[in-house]
Amino acid sequence: MARVKICGLTNYDDAMYACEAGADALGFVFYEKSPRFITYENCAKIIEKLPPFVTKLGLFVEHSKEQIEQGAKLSGIDIAQIHFGVSEEFLNSIDFKTMPVIRAKSAEDIDKFSGYRLVDAYSEAYGGSGKRLNLEWFKGKDCSQIIIAGGLEPSNLEQLRGFGFYGVDVSSGVEAIKGRKDYSKVKEFIKNAKSL
């Protein structure tokens, strides 16, 4: 059974629906160039009304250590998702729980970090591109600490069966329009992911 993160949330109704549908985690994008951008303040207003047993992550792109620490505290998230090229040293220097994102161009990229990490398809944009990863890259690898993202939608989750991914992450694959979720897609995505 894969854990599910619904990412790119911009409003309370979508976030609450994801929780009620069984999402394990929610993602909020603190990248101003994204159509799914949300301010720390608006994120905090949403989070304070959400149930307690759902993990909230904030997506940071090209932020400094200090900006990440400040944003994490202001927004009320649980984990800072670092979505740009950084070193282990940079991650360890942040005074907050972090999770690295690998924007994979090749099979070798997947092992850039050890431990829990999110692996997304490489794109010039940061997240929500809908690009697919090559699943051949994961064959023979221990995927138990990998959250896979990139081009996932309710209809193609079955292709992930047998890999043993820790979790799946979706944004554009469950949207009605950019920044707004399609509730039937969210429900179906979570149901299909939980059956893996």
Beta strands, then each sheet from edge to edge (+ up, - down):
strand 1: 3-6
strand 2: 25-29
strand 3: 55-60
strand 4: 79-82
strand 5: 98-104
strand 6: 117-121
strand 7: 146-148
strand 8: 167-170
strand 9: 175-177
strand 10: 180-181
sheet 1: 1+ 2+ 3+ 4+ 5+ 6+ 7+ 8+ 1+
sheet 2: 9+ 10-
end
